Amino acid sequence: MKAEPKPEDLVALIDHREKIALDLSPLQMEFASLPTGDYTVQGLEDIVSIERKSLPDLLMCVGRERVRFDKEMQRILAYPVRALVVESTWEEIERGEWRSKVSPAAVIGSLLGWQAKGVPVLLAGDHERAGRFVSRMLFIAARRRWREARELVKGAG
């Protein structure tokens, strides 16, 4: 079996609907049509799904797009490796300094509710940090799958 993968060996797939895609360097990046989530790893499309939200996107998903986004969160539960990465902080959400009628309590309750359902929620702070975290999560998931496959091959040999 070949050597353990390096980040630059992996291809991150980014949903073609992503308006402002994250920088996932040092991973290679390609756009694709993903059924659920915004980011995955080529070859692990059925294993890994990461959803990214800016704060304005999150406010819409808690407000007027709630039904649609709840369905998205339900679909993401089918993926062994999954997460909702938000480009904000708890403090920023608690302050509620936005024009939306969605209250900070509603946003926090929604995030905690999705987490209670089994979707890890990561508040990354900003777009740049979200990119670093998603890149790292994708690499860790791919490396773990590679190691599991290596152990299966060893066990069979």
C-alpha positions as a Markdown table, in Angstrom:
| # | Residue | x | y | z |
|---|---|---|---|---|
| 1 | Met | 0.0 | 0.0 | 0.0 |
| 2 | Lys | 1.3 | 3.4 | -0.9 |
| 3 | Ala | 2.6 | 5.9 | 1.7 |
| 4 | Glu | 0.2 | 7.8 | 3.9 |
| 5 | Pro | -1.5 | 10.7 | 2.0 |
| 6 | Lys | -0.2 | 14.2 | 2.4 |
| 7 | Pro | -2.6 | 17.2 | 2.3 |
| 8 | Glu | -1.5 | 18.2 | -1.2 |
| 9 | Asp | -2.4 | 14.7 | -2.5 |
| 10 | Leu | -6.1 | 15.2 | -1.7 |
| 11 | Val | -8.7 | 16.8 | -3.8 |
| 12 | Ala | -11.4 | 18.7 | -1.8 |
| 13 | Leu | -14.7 | 19.0 | -3.7 |
| 14 | Ile | -16.5 | 22.2 | -3.3 |
| 15 | Asp | -20.2 | 22.5 | -4.1 |
| 16 | His | -20.6 | 24.5 | -7.3 |
| 17 | Arg | -23.3 | 26.7 | -5.5 |
| 18 | Glu | -20.8 | 28.0 | -3.0 |
| 19 | Lys | -20.7 | 31.8 | -3.6 |
| 20 | Ile | -17.5 | 32.6 | -1.8 |
| 21 | Ala | -15.6 | 29.3 | -1.5 |
| 22 | Leu | -13.2 | 28.7 | 1.3 |
| 23 | Asp | -9.4 | 28.5 | 0.7 |
| 24 | Leu | -8.6 | 24.9 | 1.5 |
| 25 | Ser | -4.9 | 25.0 | 0.7 |
| 26 | Pro | -2.8 | 22.9 | 0.8 |
| 27 | Leu | -5.5 | 20.6 | -0.5 |
| 28 | Gln | -6.3 | 20.6 | -4.2 |
| 29 | Met | -9.7 | 22.1 | -4.9 |
| 30 | Glu | -12.3 | 21.3 | -7.6 |
| 31 | Phe | -15.9 | 22.3 | -7.9 |
| 32 | Ala | -18.6 | 19.6 | -8.2 |
| 33 | Ser | -22.3 | 19.1 | -7.6 |
| 34 | Leu | -22.7 | 17.8 | -4.1 |
| 35 | Pro | -26.1 | 16.4 | -2.9 |
| 36 | Thr | -25.6 | 17.6 | 0.7 |
| 37 | Gly | -23.2 | 20.0 | 2.2 |
| 38 | Asp | -20.6 | 22.3 | 0.7 |
| 39 | Tyr | -17.3 | 20.4 | 1.1 |
| 40 | Thr | -16.1 | 16.8 | 0.9 |
| 41 | Val | -13.1 | 14.8 | -0.3 |
| 42 | Gln | -12.9 | 13.2 | -3.7 |
| 43 | Gly | -13.4 | 9.5 | -3.2 |
| 44 | Leu | -15.2 | 10.0 | 0.2 |
| 45 | Glu | -18.3 | 11.8 | -1.1 |
| 46 | Asp | -20.5 | 9.3 | 0.8 |
| 47 | Ile | -18.5 | 9.6 | 4.0 |
| 48 | Val | -17.7 | 13.3 | 4.5 |
| 49 | Ser | -20.0 | 16.3 | 4.3 |
| 50 | Ile | -19.3 | 19.7 | 5.7 |
| 51 | Glu | -21.8 | 22.6 | 5.5 |
| 52 | Arg | -20.5 | 26.2 | 5.8 |
| 53 | Lys | -22.5 | 29.2 | 6.8 |
| 54 | Ser | -21.6 | 32.9 | 7.0 |
| 55 | Leu | -23.5 | 34.7 | 9.7 |
| 56 | Pro | -26.0 | 36.2 | 7.2 |
| 57 | Asp | -26.6 | 32.8 | 5.7 |
| 58 | Leu | -27.1 | 31.3 | 9.1 |
| 59 | Leu | -29.7 | 33.9 | 10.0 |
| 60 | Met | -31.7 | 33.1 | 6.9 |
| 61 | Cys | -31.5 | 29.4 | 7.8 |
| 62 | Val | -32.8 | 30.0 | 11.2 |
| 63 | Gly | -35.5 | 32.4 | 9.9 |
| 64 | Arg | -37.3 | 32.2 | 6.5 |
| 65 | Glu | -35.3 | 29.2 | 5.2 |
| 66 | Arg | -35.7 | 27.1 | 8.3 |
| 67 | Val | -37.8 | 24.2 | 6.8 |
| 68 | Arg | -35.3 | 23.8 | 3.9 |
| 69 | Phe | -32.3 | 23.9 | 6.2 |
| 70 | Asp | -33.7 | 21.5 | 8.7 |
| 71 | Lys | -34.0 | 19.0 | 5.8 |
| 72 | Glu | -30.4 | 19.7 | 4.9 |
| 73 | Met | -29.3 | 19.0 | 8.5 |
| 74 | Gln | -31.4 | 15.8 | 8.5 |
| 75 | Arg | -29.6 | 14.6 | 5.3 |
| 76 | Ile | -26.2 | 15.4 | 6.7 |
| 77 | Leu | -26.8 | 13.0 | 9.5 |
| 78 | Ala | -26.3 | 10.1 | 7.0 |
| 79 | Tyr | -22.6 | 11.0 | 6.7 |
| 80 | Pro | -20.2 | 9.5 | 9.3 |
| 81 | Val | -18.0 | 12.6 | 9.1 |
| 82 | Arg | -20.2 | 15.7 | 9.2 |
| 83 | Ala | -20.1 | 19.3 | 10.6 |
| 84 | Leu | -21.7 | 22.7 | 10.4 |
| 85 | Val | -19.0 | 25.3 | 10.3 |
| 86 | Val | -20.2 | 28.9 | 11.0 |
| 87 | Glu | -18.2 | 32.0 | 10.2 |
| 88 | Ser | -19.0 | 33.6 | 13.5 |
| 89 | Thr | -18.4 | 33.3 | 17.3 |
| 90 | Trp | -20.8 | 32.6 | 20.2 |
| 91 | Glu | -20.1 | 36.2 | 21.4 |
| 92 | Glu | -21.0 | 37.8 | 18.1 |
| 93 | Ile | -24.2 | 35.7 | 18.0 |
| 94 | Glu | -25.1 | 36.6 | 21.6 |
| 95 | Arg | -24.7 | 40.4 | 20.8 |
| 96 | Gly | -27.2 | 40.1 | 18.0 |
| 97 | Glu | -26.0 | 43.2 | 16.1 |
| 98 | Trp | -27.7 | 42.5 | 12.8 |
| 99 | Arg | -30.8 | 43.8 | 11.0 |
| 100 | Ser | -32.6 | 40.4 | 10.8 |
| 101 | Lys | -35.6 | 39.9 | 13.0 |
| 102 | Val | -34.1 | 36.6 | 14.1 |
| 103 | Ser | -33.2 | 36.8 | 17.8 |
| 104 | Pro | -29.9 | 35.7 | 19.2 |
| 105 | Ala | -31.8 | 33.2 | 21.4 |
| 106 | Ala | -33.3 | 31.6 | 18.2 |
| 107 | Val | -29.9 | 31.3 | 16.6 |
| 108 | Ile | -28.3 | 29.8 | 19.7 |
| 109 | Gly | -31.2 | 27.5 | 20.2 |
| 110 | Ser | -31.0 | 26.3 | 16.6 |
| 111 | Leu | -27.3 | 25.7 | 16.7 |
| 112 | Leu | -27.6 | 23.7 | 20.0 |
| 113 | Gly | -30.6 | 21.8 | 18.6 |
| 114 | Trp | -28.7 | 20.7 | 15.5 |
| 115 | Gln | -25.8 | 19.7 | 17.7 |
| 116 | Ala | -28.2 | 17.7 | 19.9 |
| 117 | Lys | -29.4 | 15.9 | 16.8 |
| 118 | Gly | -25.8 | 14.8 | 16.0 |
| 119 | Val | -24.4 | 17.6 | 13.8 |
| 120 | Pro | -21.2 | 18.9 | 15.2 |
| 121 | Val | -21.3 | 22.7 | 15.2 |
| 122 | Leu | -18.0 | 24.6 | 14.9 |
| 123 | Leu | -18.0 | 28.4 | 15.3 |
| 124 | Ala | -14.8 | 29.3 | 13.4 |
| 125 | Gly | -14.9 | 33.0 | 13.9 |
| 126 | Asp | -14.3 | 34.2 | 10.3 |
| 127 | His | -14.1 | 33.0 | 6.7 |
| 128 | Glu | -10.3 | 32.5 | 6.7 |
| 129 | Arg | -10.3 | 30.5 | 9.9 |
| 130 | Ala | -13.2 | 28.4 | 8.6 |
| 131 | Gly | -11.1 | 27.6 | 5.5 |
| 132 | Arg | -8.2 | 26.4 | 7.7 |
| 133 | Phe | -10.6 | 24.3 | 9.9 |
| 134 | Val | -12.5 | 22.7 | 7.0 |
| 135 | Ser | -9.2 | 21.9 | 5.2 |
| 136 | Arg | -7.9 | 20.3 | 8.3 |
| 137 | Met | -11.1 | 18.3 | 9.0 |
| 138 | Leu | -11.1 | 17.0 | 5.4 |
| 139 | Phe | -7.5 | 15.9 | 5.6 |
| 140 | Ile | -8.0 | 14.2 | 9.0 |
| 141 | Ala | -11.1 | 12.4 | 7.8 |
| 142 | Ala | -9.2 | 11.2 | 4.6 |
| 143 | Arg | -6.1 | 10.1 | 6.6 |
| 144 | Arg | -8.3 | 8.2 | 9.1 |
| 145 | Arg | -10.0 | 6.4 | 6.2 |
| 146 | Trp | -6.6 | 5.6 | 4.6 |
| 147 | Arg | -5.3 | 4.2 | 8.0 |
| 148 | Glu | -8.5 | 2.1 | 8.4 |
| 149 | Ala | -8.1 | 0.7 | 4.9 |
| 150 | Arg | -4.4 | -0.1 | 5.6 |
| 151 | Glu | -5.3 | -2.0 | 8.8 |
| 152 | Leu | -7.9 | -4.1 | 6.8 |
| 153 | Val | -5.3 | -5.0 | 4.2 |
| 154 | Lys | -2.8 | -5.9 | 7.0 |
| 155 | Gly | -5.4 | -8.0 | 8.7 |
| 156 | Ala | -6.3 | -9.9 | 5.5 |
| 157 | Gly | -2.6 | -10.5 | 4.6 |
